[in-house]
Amino acid sequence: ESLLEFPCDFDIKVMGESNEKFAESIIKIIKKHDVNFDSSKIEMKGSSTGKYISLTCNVYVTSQNQLDKMYIDLSKSPMTNFVL
């Protein structure tokens, strides 16, 4: 049983190495699961050394299954180091 009540907005944090294609890649994966995802609401933060970047993406999820599949696809991306 989920602790979340669906549908809901949910923040997913995705971290990877700084790369000009990183955000584009993550947005593409999220839009596969949430076609109305608003990429303008992404919070982007670089590490102090500039080697890594984290994206906090607010997604609208309608079920635990949808959220699980999104996490799996984000985790499988070769550009992703961590998904929280």
PDB file of N, CA, C and O in Angstrom:
ATOM      1  N   GLU A   1       0.844  -1.186   0.000  1.00  0.00           N
ATOM      2  CA  GLU A   1       0.000   0.000   0.000  1.00  0.00           C
ATOM      3  C   GLU A   1       0.882   1.239   0.000  1.00  0.00           C
ATOM      4  O   GLU A   1       1.892   1.294   0.701  1.00  0.00           O
ATOM      5  N   SER A   2       0.501   2.213  -0.776  1.00  0.00           N
ATOM      6  CA  SER A   2       1.278   3.437  -0.929  1.00  0.00           C
ATOM      7  C   SER A   2       0.946   4.446   0.175  1.00  0.00           C
ATOM      8  O   SER A   2      -0.184   4.515   0.659  1.00  0.00           O
ATOM      9  N   LEU A   3       1.959   5.221   0.554  1.00  0.00           N
ATOM     10  CA  LEU A   3       1.740   6.311   1.508  1.00  0.00           C
ATOM     11  C   LEU A   3       1.230   7.562   0.805  1.00  0.00           C
ATOM     12  O   LEU A   3       0.775   8.509   1.447  1.00  0.00           O
ATOM     13  N   LEU A   4       1.313   7.551  -0.524  1.00  0.00           N
ATOM     14  CA  LEU A   4       0.839   8.681  -1.319  1.00  0.00           C
ATOM     15  C   LEU A   4      -0.620   8.501  -1.683  1.00  0.00           C
ATOM     16  O   LEU A   4      -1.121   7.383  -1.798  1.00  0.00           O
ATOM     17  N   GLU A   5      -1.284   9.617  -1.860  1.00  0.00           N
ATOM     18  CA  GLU A   5      -2.663   9.587  -2.330  1.00  0.00           C
ATOM     19  C   GLU A   5      -2.654  10.088  -3.771  1.00  0.00           C
ATOM     20  O   GLU A   5      -2.292  11.235  -4.033  1.00  0.00           O
ATOM     21  N   PHE A   6      -3.051   9.231  -4.696  1.00  0.00           N
ATOM     22  CA  PHE A   6      -2.999   9.563  -6.115  1.00  0.00           C
ATOM     23  C   PHE A   6      -4.352  10.065  -6.595  1.00  0.00           C
ATOM     24  O   PHE A   6      -5.392   9.665  -6.072  1.00  0.00           O
ATOM     25  N   PRO A   7      -4.335  10.937  -7.586  1.00  0.00           N
ATOM     26  CA  PRO A   7      -3.189  11.566  -8.259  1.00  0.00           C
ATOM     27  C   PRO A   7      -2.575  12.652  -7.368  1.00  0.00           C
ATOM     28  O   PRO A   7      -3.220  13.182  -6.464  1.00  0.00           O
ATOM     29  N   CYS A   8      -1.296  12.965  -7.656  1.00  0.00           N
ATOM     30  CA  CYS A   8      -0.610  13.987  -6.876  1.00  0.00           C
ATOM     31  C   CYS A   8       0.613  14.513  -7.620  1.00  0.00           C
ATOM     32  O   CYS A   8       1.098  13.900  -8.571  1.00  0.00           O
ATOM     33  N   ASP A   9       1.098  15.667  -7.161  1.00  0.00           N
ATOM     34  CA  ASP A   9       2.380  16.192  -7.636  1.00  0.00           C
ATOM     35  C   ASP A   9       3.460  15.551  -6.790  1.00  0.00           C
ATOM     36  O   ASP A   9       3.292  15.367  -5.585  1.00  0.00           O
ATOM     37  N   PHE A  10       4.578  15.211  -7.430  1.00  0.00           N
ATOM     38  CA  PHE A  10       5.641  14.507  -6.729  1.00  0.00           C
ATOM     39  C   PHE A  10       6.985  15.004  -7.247  1.00  0.00           C
ATOM     40  O   PHE A  10       7.185  15.118  -8.456  1.00  0.00           O
ATOM     41  N   ASP A  11       7.907  15.301  -6.331  1.00  0.00           N
ATOM     42  CA  ASP A  11       9.252  15.740  -6.718  1.00  0.00           C
ATOM     43  C   ASP A  11      10.177  14.549  -6.850  1.00  0.00           C
ATOM     44  O   ASP A  11      10.292  13.729  -5.939  1.00  0.00           O
ATOM     45  N   ILE A  12      10.842  14.464  -8.005  1.00  0.00           N
ATOM     46  CA  ILE A  12      11.859  13.449  -8.243  1.00  0.00           C
ATOM     47  C   ILE A  12      13.168  14.181  -8.448  1.00  0.00           C
ATOM     48  O   ILE A  12      13.236  15.123  -9.238  1.00  0.00           O
ATOM     49  N   LYS A  13      14.217  13.755  -7.741  1.00  0.00           N
ATOM     50  CA  LYS A  13      15.535  14.354  -7.910  1.00  0.00           C
ATOM     51  C   LYS A  13      16.388  13.369  -8.698  1.00  0.00           C
ATOM     52  O   LYS A  13      16.509  12.198  -8.338  1.00  0.00           O
ATOM     53  N   VAL A  14      16.977  13.870  -9.780  1.00  0.00           N
ATOM     54  CA  VAL A  14      17.815  13.047 -10.656  1.00  0.00           C
ATOM     55  C   VAL A  14      19.194  13.685 -10.705  1.00  0.00           C
ATOM     56  O   VAL A  14      19.321  14.879 -10.979  1.00  0.00           O
ATOM     57  N   MET A  15      20.235  12.887 -10.440  1.00  0.00           N
ATOM     58  CA  MET A  15      21.603  13.402 -10.434  1.00  0.00           C
ATOM     59  C   MET A  15      22.460  12.667 -11.446  1.00  0.00           C
ATOM     60  O   MET A  15      22.328  11.460 -11.652  1.00  0.00           O
ATOM     61  N   GLY A  16      23.344  13.433 -12.071  1.00  0.00           N
ATOM     62  CA  GLY A  16      24.268  12.850 -13.044  1.00  0.00           C
ATOM     63  C   GLY A  16      25.424  13.804 -13.284  1.00  0.00           C
ATOM     64  O   GLY A  16      25.504  14.876 -12.685  1.00  0.00           O
ATOM     65  N   GLU A  17      26.324  13.390 -14.177  1.00  0.00           N
ATOM     66  CA  GLU A  17      27.460  14.247 -14.513  1.00  0.00           C
ATOM     67  C   GLU A  17      26.978  15.405 -15.379  1.00  0.00           C
ATOM     68  O   GLU A  17      26.084  15.246 -16.210  1.00  0.00           O
ATOM     69  N   SER A  18      27.585  16.575 -15.171  1.00  0.00           N
ATOM     70  CA  SER A  18      27.222  17.752 -15.964  1.00  0.00           C
ATOM     71  C   SER A  18      27.468  17.452 -17.432  1.00  0.00           C
ATOM     72  O   SER A  18      28.556  17.037 -17.830  1.00  0.00           O
ATOM     73  N   ASN A  19      26.442  17.670 -18.214  1.00  0.00           N
ATOM     74  CA  ASN A  19      26.494  17.390 -19.637  1.00  0.00           C
ATOM     75  C   ASN A  19      25.378  18.202 -20.267  1.00  0.00           C
ATOM     76  O   ASN A  19      24.277  18.269 -19.720  1.00  0.00           O
ATOM     77  N   GLU A  20      25.643  18.811 -21.393  1.00  0.00           N
ATOM     78  CA  GLU A  20      24.627  19.659 -22.019  1.00  0.00           C
ATOM     79  C   GLU A  20      23.376  18.883 -22.423  1.00  0.00           C
ATOM     80  O   GLU A  20      22.318  19.487 -22.601  1.00  0.00           O
ATOM     81  N   LYS A  21      23.467  17.578 -22.569  1.00  0.00           N
ATOM     82  CA  LYS A  21      22.328  16.751 -22.976  1.00  0.00           C
ATOM     83  C   LYS A  21      21.604  16.106 -21.785  1.00  0.00           C
ATOM     84  O   LYS A  21      20.583  15.445 -21.975  1.00  0.00           O
ATOM     85  N   PHE A  22      22.117  16.290 -20.562  1.00  0.00           N
ATOM     86  CA  PHE A  22      21.550  15.619 -19.394  1.00  0.00           C
ATOM     87  C   PHE A  22      20.087  16.002 -19.172  1.00  0.00           C
ATOM     88  O   PHE A  22      19.218  15.132 -19.106  1.00  0.00           O
ATOM     89  N   ALA A  23      19.818  17.289 -19.060  1.00  0.00           N
ATOM     90  CA  ALA A  23      18.442  17.744 -18.788  1.00  0.00           C
ATOM     91  C   ALA A  23      17.502  17.309 -19.910  1.00  0.00           C
ATOM     92  O   ALA A  23      16.387  16.857 -19.649  1.00  0.00           O
ATOM     93  N   GLU A  24      17.946  17.444 -21.140  1.00  0.00           N
ATOM     94  CA  GLU A  24      17.130  17.044 -22.292  1.00  0.00           C
ATOM     95  C   GLU A  24      16.767  15.559 -22.227  1.00  0.00           C
ATOM     96  O   GLU A  24      15.631  15.174 -22.508  1.00  0.00           O
ATOM     97  N   SER A  25      17.725  14.748 -21.861  1.00  0.00           N
ATOM     98  CA  SER A  25      17.519  13.303 -21.749  1.00  0.00           C
ATOM     99  C   SER A  25      16.512  12.969 -20.645  1.00  0.00           C
ATOM    100  O   SER A  25      15.632  12.129 -20.835  1.00  0.00           O
ATOM    101  N   ILE A  26      16.644  13.624 -19.503  1.00  0.00           N
ATOM    102  CA  ILE A  26      15.754  13.373 -18.365  1.00  0.00           C
ATOM    103  C   ILE A  26      14.330  13.825 -18.689  1.00  0.00           C
ATOM    104  O   ILE A  26      13.368  13.132 -18.357  1.00  0.00           O
ATOM    105  N   ILE A  27      14.195  14.974 -19.332  1.00  0.00           N
ATOM    106  CA  ILE A  27      12.875  15.477 -19.718  1.00  0.00           C
ATOM    107  C   ILE A  27      12.186  14.496 -20.662  1.00  0.00           C
ATOM    108  O   ILE A  27      10.993  14.226 -20.523  1.00  0.00           O
ATOM    109  N   LYS A  28      12.927  13.973 -21.604  1.00  0.00           N
ATOM    110  CA  LYS A  28      12.372  13.014 -22.562  1.00  0.00           C
ATOM    111  C   LYS A  28      11.831  11.772 -21.839  1.00  0.00           C
ATOM    112  O   LYS A  28      10.752  11.280 -22.170  1.00  0.00           O
ATOM    113  N   ILE A  29      12.571  11.275 -20.868  1.00  0.00           N
ATOM    114  CA  ILE A  29      12.137  10.097 -20.105  1.00  0.00           C
ATOM    115  C   ILE A  29      10.876  10.421 -19.306  1.00  0.00           C
ATOM    116  O   ILE A  29       9.924   9.641 -19.305  1.00  0.00           O
ATOM    117  N   ILE A  30      10.867  11.554 -18.635  1.00  0.00           N
ATOM    118  CA  ILE A  30       9.705  11.927 -17.822  1.00  0.00           C
ATOM    119  C   ILE A  30       8.468  12.121 -18.704  1.00  0.00           C
ATOM    120  O   ILE A  30       7.375  11.687 -18.340  1.00  0.00           O
ATOM    121  N   LYS A  31       8.632  12.763 -19.845  1.00  0.00           N
ATOM    122  CA  LYS A  31       7.482  13.007 -20.738  1.00  0.00           C
ATOM    123  C   LYS A  31       6.903  11.710 -21.289  1.00  0.00           C
ATOM    124  O   LYS A  31       5.745  11.674 -21.706  1.00  0.00           O
ATOM    125  N   LYS A  32       7.691  10.659 -21.293  1.00  0.00           N
ATOM    126  CA  LYS A  32       7.181   9.346 -21.703  1.00  0.00           C
ATOM    127  C   LYS A  32       6.079   8.892 -20.733  1.00  0.00           C
ATOM    128  O   LYS A  32       5.144   8.196 -21.128  1.00  0.00           O
ATOM    129  N   HIS A  33       6.201   9.291 -19.471  1.00  0.00           N
ATOM    130  CA  HIS A  33       5.265   8.876 -18.417  1.00  0.00           C
ATOM    131  C   HIS A  33       4.262   9.965 -18.031  1.00  0.00           C
ATOM    132  O   HIS A  33       3.187   9.665 -17.513  1.00  0.00           O
ATOM    133  N   ASP A  34       4.615  11.221 -18.283  1.00  0.00           N
ATOM    134  CA  ASP A  34       3.756  12.357 -17.955  1.00  0.00           C
ATOM    135  C   ASP A  34       3.824  13.328 -19.133  1.00  0.00           C
ATOM    136  O   ASP A  34       4.653  14.238 -19.150  1.00  0.00           O
ATOM    137  N   VAL A  35       2.947  13.127 -20.116  1.00  0.00           N
ATOM    138  CA  VAL A  35       3.015  13.907 -21.361  1.00  0.00           C
ATOM    139  C   VAL A  35       2.821  15.406 -21.135  1.00  0.00           C
ATOM    140  O   VAL A  35       3.227  16.211 -21.973  1.00  0.00           O
ATOM    141  N   ASN A  36       2.217  15.787 -20.033  1.00  0.00           N
ATOM    142  CA  ASN A  36       1.991  17.202 -19.739  1.00  0.00           C
ATOM    143  C   ASN A  36       3.062  17.805 -18.838  1.00  0.00           C
ATOM    144  O   ASN A  36       2.890  18.909 -18.321  1.00  0.00           O
ATOM    145  N   PHE A  37       4.166  17.088 -18.647  1.00  0.00           N
ATOM    146  CA  PHE A  37       5.236  17.573 -17.775  1.00  0.00           C
ATOM    147  C   PHE A  37       5.710  18.957 -18.222  1.00  0.00           C
ATOM    148  O   PHE A  37       6.006  19.171 -19.397  1.00  0.00           O
ATOM    149  N   ASP A  38       5.779  19.885 -17.281  1.00  0.00           N
ATOM    150  CA  ASP A  38       6.212  21.254 -17.550  1.00  0.00           C
ATOM    151  C   ASP A  38       7.685  21.389 -17.191  1.00  0.00           C
ATOM    152  O   ASP A  38       8.040  21.554 -16.024  1.00  0.00           O
ATOM    153  N   SER A  39       8.531  21.317 -18.200  1.00  0.00           N
ATOM    154  CA  SER A  39       9.979  21.335 -17.962  1.00  0.00           C
ATOM    155  C   SER A  39      10.489  22.682 -17.456  1.00  0.00           C
ATOM    156  O   SER A  39      11.625  22.775 -16.990  1.00  0.00           O
ATOM    157  N   SER A  40       9.664  23.723 -17.543  1.00  0.00           N
ATOM    158  CA  SER A  40      10.100  25.029 -17.033  1.00  0.00           C
ATOM    159  C   SER A  40      10.150  25.045 -15.505  1.00  0.00           C
ATOM    160  O   SER A  40      10.735  25.952 -14.914  1.00  0.00           O
ATOM    161  N   LYS A  41       9.544  24.055 -14.870  1.00  0.00           N
ATOM    162  CA  LYS A  41       9.520  23.994 -13.409  1.00  0.00           C
ATOM    163  C   LYS A  41      10.659  23.165 -12.818  1.00  0.00           C
ATOM    164  O   LYS A  41      10.664  22.890 -11.618  1.00  0.00           O
ATOM    165  N   ILE A  42      11.616  22.769 -13.642  1.00  0.00           N
ATOM    166  CA  ILE A  42      12.760  21.998 -13.145  1.00  0.00           C
ATOM    167  C   ILE A  42      13.693  22.922 -12.380  1.00  0.00           C
ATOM    168  O   ILE A  42      14.029  24.012 -12.844  1.00  0.00           O
ATOM    169  N   GLU A  43      14.106  22.475 -11.207  1.00  0.00           N
ATOM    170  CA  GLU A  43      15.135  23.186 -10.452  1.00  0.00           C
ATOM    171  C   GLU A  43      16.454  22.494 -10.731  1.00  0.00           C
ATOM    172  O   GLU A  43      16.596  21.291 -10.511  1.00  0.00           O
ATOM    173  N   MET A  44      17.422  23.262 -11.220  1.00  0.00           N
ATOM    174  CA  MET A  44      18.711  22.710 -11.606  1.00  0.00           C
ATOM    175  C   MET A  44      19.789  23.257 -10.664  1.00  0.00           C
ATOM    176  O   MET A  44      19.844  24.456 -10.391  1.00  0.00           O
ATOM    177  N   LYS A  45      20.635  22.363 -10.180  1.00  0.00           N
ATOM    178  CA  LYS A  45      21.689  22.795  -9.270  1.00  0.00           C
ATOM    179  C   LYS A  45      22.967  22.026  -9.592  1.00  0.00           C
ATOM    180  O   LYS A  45      22.962  20.799  -9.692  1.00  0.00           O
ATOM    181  N   GLY A  46      24.053  22.764  -9.750  1.00  0.00           N
ATOM    182  CA  GLY A  46      25.351  22.143 -10.018  1.00  0.00           C
ATOM    183  C   GLY A  46      26.115  21.913  -8.728  1.00  0.00           C
ATOM    184  O   GLY A  46      25.889  22.580  -7.718  1.00  0.00           O
ATOM    185  N   SER A  47      27.022  20.956  -8.789  1.00  0.00           N
ATOM    186  CA  SER A  47      27.877  20.698  -7.619  1.00  0.00           C
ATOM    187  C   SER A  47      28.912  21.818  -7.497  1.00  0.00           C
ATOM    188  O   SER A  47      29.104  22.599  -8.429  1.00  0.00           O
ATOM    189  N   SER A  48      29.566  21.887  -6.359  1.00  0.00           N
ATOM    190  CA  SER A  48      30.546  22.954  -6.133  1.00  0.00           C
ATOM    191  C   SER A  48      31.722  22.862  -7.105  1.00  0.00           C
ATOM    192  O   SER A  48      32.347  23.874  -7.420  1.00  0.00           O
ATOM    193  N   THR A  49      32.023  21.655  -7.580  1.00  0.00           N
ATOM    194  CA  THR A  49      33.126  21.481  -8.524  1.00  0.00           C
ATOM    195  C   THR A  49      32.657  21.609  -9.973  1.00  0.00           C
ATOM    196  O   THR A  49      33.476  21.728 -10.884  1.00  0.00           O
ATOM    197  N   GLY A  50      31.343  21.585 -10.186  1.00  0.00           N
ATOM    198  CA  GLY A  50      30.804  21.678 -11.528  1.00  0.00           C
ATOM    199  C   GLY A  50      30.775  20.359 -12.286  1.00  0.00           C
ATOM    200  O   GLY A  50      30.378  20.311 -13.450  1.00  0.00           O
ATOM    201  N   LYS A  51      31.196  19.288 -11.619  1.00  0.00           N
ATOM    202  CA  LYS A  51      31.246  17.984 -12.286  1.00  0.00           C
ATOM    203  C   LYS A  51      29.868  17.324 -12.363  1.00  0.00           C
ATOM    204  O   LYS A  51      29.594  16.576 -13.302  1.00  0.00           O
ATOM    205  N   TYR A  52      29.005  17.593 -11.390  1.00  0.00           N
ATOM    206  CA  TYR A  52      27.692  16.948 -11.323  1.00  0.00           C
ATOM    207  C   TYR A  52      26.573  17.984 -11.346  1.00  0.00           C
ATOM    208  O   TYR A  52      26.775  19.159 -11.040  1.00  0.00           O
ATOM    209  N   ILE A  53      25.401  17.513 -11.715  1.00  0.00           N
ATOM    210  CA  ILE A  53      24.218  18.366 -11.740  1.00  0.00           C
ATOM    211  C   ILE A  53      23.049  17.578 -11.163  1.00  0.00           C
ATOM    212  O   ILE A  53      22.956  16.364 -11.349  1.00  0.00           O
ATOM    213  N   SER A  54      22.159  18.272 -10.463  1.00  0.00           N
ATOM    214  CA  SER A  54      20.951  17.616  -9.974  1.00  0.00           C
ATOM    215  C   SER A  54      19.752  18.383 -10.503  1.00  0.00           C
ATOM    216  O   SER A  54      19.749  19.613 -10.569  1.00  0.00           O
ATOM    217  N   LEU A  55      18.741  17.626 -10.875  1.00  0.00           N
ATOM    218  CA  LEU A  55      17.496  18.191 -11.358  1.00  0.00           C
ATOM    219  C   LEU A  55      16.391  17.768 -10.414  1.00  0.00           C
ATOM    220  O   LEU A  55      16.239  16.578 -10.136  1.00  0.00           O
ATOM    221  N   THR A  56      15.622  18.711  -9.918  1.00  0.00           N
ATOM    222  CA  THR A  56      14.438  18.388  -9.142  1.00  0.00           C
ATOM    223  C   THR A  56      13.251  18.646 -10.057  1.00  0.00           C
ATOM    224  O   THR A  56      12.986  19.778 -10.462  1.00  0.00           O
ATOM    225  N   CYS A  57      12.547  17.572 -10.370  1.00  0.00           N
ATOM    226  CA  CYS A  57      11.464  17.614 -11.347  1.00  0.00           C
ATOM    227  C   CYS A  57      10.145  17.332 -10.649  1.00  0.00           C
ATOM    228  O   CYS A  57       9.967  16.284 -10.028  1.00  0.00           O
ATOM    229  N   ASN A  58       9.224  18.278 -10.757  1.00  0.00           N
ATOM    230  CA  ASN A  58       7.905  18.084 -10.167  1.00  0.00           C
ATOM    231  C   ASN A  58       7.013  17.444 -11.219  1.00  0.00           C
ATOM    232  O   ASN A  58       6.700  18.058 -12.240  1.00  0.00           O
ATOM    233  N   VAL A  59       6.607  16.205 -10.962  1.00  0.00           N
ATOM    234  CA  VAL A  59       5.793  15.451 -11.913  1.00  0.00           C
ATOM    235  C   VAL A  59       4.401  15.206 -11.329  1.00  0.00           C
ATOM    236  O   VAL A  59       4.215  15.155 -10.113  1.00  0.00           O
ATOM    237  N   TYR A  60       3.446  15.060 -12.219  1.00  0.00           N
ATOM    238  CA  TYR A  60       2.078  14.735 -11.810  1.00  0.00           C
ATOM    239  C   TYR A  60       1.896  13.246 -12.053  1.00  0.00           C
ATOM    240  O   TYR A  60       1.962  12.782 -13.192  1.00  0.00           O
ATOM    241  N   VAL A  61       1.669  12.506 -10.989  1.00  0.00           N
ATOM    242  CA  VAL A  61       1.530  11.051 -11.105  1.00  0.00           C
ATOM    243  C   VAL A  61       0.113  10.632 -10.721  1.00  0.00           C
ATOM    244  O   VAL A  61      -0.501  11.190  -9.812  1.00  0.00           O
ATOM    245  N   THR A  62      -0.378   9.636 -11.440  1.00  0.00           N
ATOM    246  CA  THR A  62      -1.744   9.178 -11.221  1.00  0.00           C
ATOM    247  C   THR A  62      -1.816   7.837 -10.515  1.00  0.00           C
ATOM    248  O   THR A  62      -2.885   7.418 -10.071  1.00  0.00           O
ATOM    249  N   SER A  63      -0.658   7.153 -10.411  1.00  0.00           N
ATOM    250  CA  SER A  63      -0.654   5.843  -9.743  1.00  0.00           C
ATOM    251  C   SER A  63       0.751   5.477  -9.290  1.00  0.00           C
ATOM    252  O   SER A  63       1.740   6.034  -9.766  1.00  0.00           O
ATOM    253  N   GLN A  64       0.818   4.534  -8.364  1.00  0.00           N
ATOM    254  CA  GLN A  64       2.116   4.030  -7.904  1.00  0.00           C
ATOM    255  C   GLN A  64       2.842   3.339  -9.055  1.00  0.00           C
ATOM    256  O   GLN A  64       4.063   3.435  -9.177  1.00  0.00           O
ATOM    257  N   ASN A  65       2.087   2.649  -9.890  1.00  0.00           N
ATOM    258  CA  ASN A  65       2.669   1.953 -11.039  1.00  0.00           C
ATOM    259  C   ASN A  65       3.363   2.941 -11.982  1.00  0.00           C
ATOM    260  O   ASN A  65       4.477   2.686 -12.440  1.00  0.00           O
ATOM    261  N   GLN A  66       2.714   4.050 -12.266  1.00  0.00           N
ATOM    262  CA  GLN A  66       3.305   5.072 -13.125  1.00  0.00           C
ATOM    263  C   GLN A  66       4.595   5.611 -12.504  1.00  0.00           C
ATOM    264  O   GLN A  66       5.602   5.762 -13.196  1.00  0.00           O
ATOM    265  N   LEU A  67       4.565   5.897 -11.219  1.00  0.00           N
ATOM    266  CA  LEU A  67       5.733   6.420 -10.515  1.00  0.00           C
ATOM    267  C   LEU A  67       6.874   5.403 -10.525  1.00  0.00           C
ATOM    268  O   LEU A  67       8.027   5.765 -10.757  1.00  0.00           O
ATOM    269  N   ASP A  68       6.556   4.147 -10.276  1.00  0.00           N
ATOM    270  CA  ASP A  68       7.574   3.092 -10.285  1.00  0.00           C
ATOM    271  C   ASP A  68       8.243   2.974 -11.656  1.00  0.00           C
ATOM    272  O   ASP A  68       9.466   2.866 -11.751  1.00  0.00           O
ATOM    273  N   LYS A  69       7.437   2.996 -12.706  1.00  0.00           N
ATOM    274  CA  LYS A  69       7.987   2.886 -14.066  1.00  0.00           C
ATOM    275  C   LYS A  69       8.870   4.083 -14.409  1.00  0.00           C
ATOM    276  O   LYS A  69       9.881   3.938 -15.095  1.00  0.00           O
ATOM    277  N   MET A  70       8.487   5.256 -13.932  1.00  0.00           N
ATOM    278  CA  MET A  70       9.291   6.451 -14.165  1.00  0.00           C
ATOM    279  C   MET A  70      10.650   6.320 -13.480  1.00  0.00           C
ATOM    280  O   MET A  70      11.685   6.615 -14.079  1.00  0.00           O
ATOM    281  N   TYR A  71      10.640   5.874 -12.215  1.00  0.00           N
ATOM    282  CA  TYR A  71      11.890   5.666 -11.477  1.00  0.00           C
ATOM    283  C   TYR A  71      12.777   4.639 -12.182  1.00  0.00           C
ATOM    284  O   TYR A  71      13.987   4.839 -12.294  1.00  0.00           O
ATOM    285  N   ILE A  72      12.187   3.550 -12.655  1.00  0.00           N
ATOM    286  CA  ILE A  72      12.959   2.505 -13.340  1.00  0.00           C
ATOM    287  C   ILE A  72      13.621   3.069 -14.594  1.00  0.00           C
ATOM    288  O   ILE A  72      14.816   2.866 -14.808  1.00  0.00           O
ATOM    289  N   ASP A  73      12.853   3.775 -15.422  1.00  0.00           N
ATOM    290  CA  ASP A  73      13.411   4.326 -16.660  1.00  0.00           C
ATOM    291  C   ASP A  73      14.482   5.378 -16.383  1.00  0.00           C
ATOM    292  O   ASP A  73      15.500   5.420 -17.074  1.00  0.00           O
ATOM    293  N   LEU A  74      14.266   6.222 -15.387  1.00  0.00           N
ATOM    294  CA  LEU A  74      15.275   7.227 -15.041  1.00  0.00           C
ATOM    295  C   LEU A  74      16.549   6.555 -14.525  1.00  0.00           C
ATOM    296  O   LEU A  74      17.654   6.992 -14.846  1.00  0.00           O
ATOM    297  N   SER A  75      16.399   5.510 -13.739  1.00  0.00           N
ATOM    298  CA  SER A  75      17.552   4.799 -13.186  1.00  0.00           C
ATOM    299  C   SER A  75      18.346   4.063 -14.260  1.00  0.00           C
ATOM    300  O   SER A  75      19.562   3.915 -14.143  1.00  0.00           O
ATOM    301  N   LYS A  76      17.663   3.604 -15.299  1.00  0.00           N
ATOM    302  CA  LYS A  76      18.320   2.868 -16.393  1.00  0.00           C
ATOM    303  C   LYS A  76      19.133   3.767 -17.318  1.00  0.00           C
ATOM    304  O   LYS A  76      20.010   3.286 -18.036  1.00  0.00           O
ATOM    305  N   SER A  77      18.852   5.052 -17.306  1.00  0.00           N
ATOM    306  CA  SER A  77      19.549   5.964 -18.209  1.00  0.00           C
ATOM    307  C   SER A  77      21.050   5.959 -17.918  1.00  0.00           C
ATOM    308  O   SER A  77      21.455   6.078 -16.762  1.00  0.00           O
ATOM    309  N   PRO A  78      21.875   5.823 -18.957  1.00  0.00           N
ATOM    310  CA  PRO A  78      23.336   5.837 -18.736  1.00  0.00           C
ATOM    311  C   PRO A  78      23.850   7.185 -18.240  1.00  0.00           C
ATOM    312  O   PRO A  78      24.977   7.276 -17.753  1.00  0.00           O
ATOM    313  N   MET A  79      23.037   8.227 -18.358  1.00  0.00           N
ATOM    314  CA  MET A  79      23.456   9.565 -17.909  1.00  0.00           C
ATOM    315  C   MET A  79      23.151   9.780 -16.430  1.00  0.00           C
ATOM    316  O   MET A  79      23.642  10.736 -15.830  1.00  0.00           O
ATOM    317  N   THR A  80      22.348   8.902 -15.839  1.00  0.00           N
ATOM    318  CA  THR A  80      21.890   9.076 -14.461  1.00  0.00           C
ATOM    319  C   THR A  80      22.794   8.348 -13.473  1.00  0.00           C
ATOM    320  O   THR A  80      23.140   7.184 -13.673  1.00  0.00           O
ATOM    321  N   ASN A  81      23.176   9.052 -12.398  1.00  0.00           N
ATOM    322  CA  ASN A  81      23.938   8.425 -11.319  1.00  0.00           C
ATOM    323  C   ASN A  81      23.022   7.991 -10.182  1.00  0.00           C
ATOM    324  O   ASN A  81      23.183   6.902  -9.631  1.00  0.00           O
ATOM    325  N   PHE A  82      22.042   8.858  -9.824  1.00  0.00           N
ATOM    326  CA  PHE A  82      21.120   8.574  -8.733  1.00  0.00           C
ATOM    327  C   PHE A  82      19.749   9.143  -9.050  1.00  0.00           C
ATOM    328  O   PHE A  82      19.624  10.153  -9.742  1.00  0.00           O
ATOM    329  N   VAL A  83      18.720   8.477  -8.531  1.00  0.00           N
ATOM    330  CA  VAL A  83      17.356   8.981  -8.605  1.00  0.00           C
ATOM    331  C   VAL A  83      16.777   8.883  -7.198  1.00  0.00           C
ATOM    332  O   VAL A  83      16.776   7.813  -6.590  1.00  0.00           O
ATOM    333  N   LEU A  84      16.289  10.000  -6.690  1.00  0.00           N
ATOM    334  CA  LEU A  84      15.694  10.031  -5.345  1.00  0.00           C
ATOM    335  C   LEU A  84      14.274  10.539  -5.417  1.00  0.00           C
ATOM    336  O   LEU A  84      13.602  10.639  -4.391  1.00  0.00           O
TER     337      LEU A  84
END
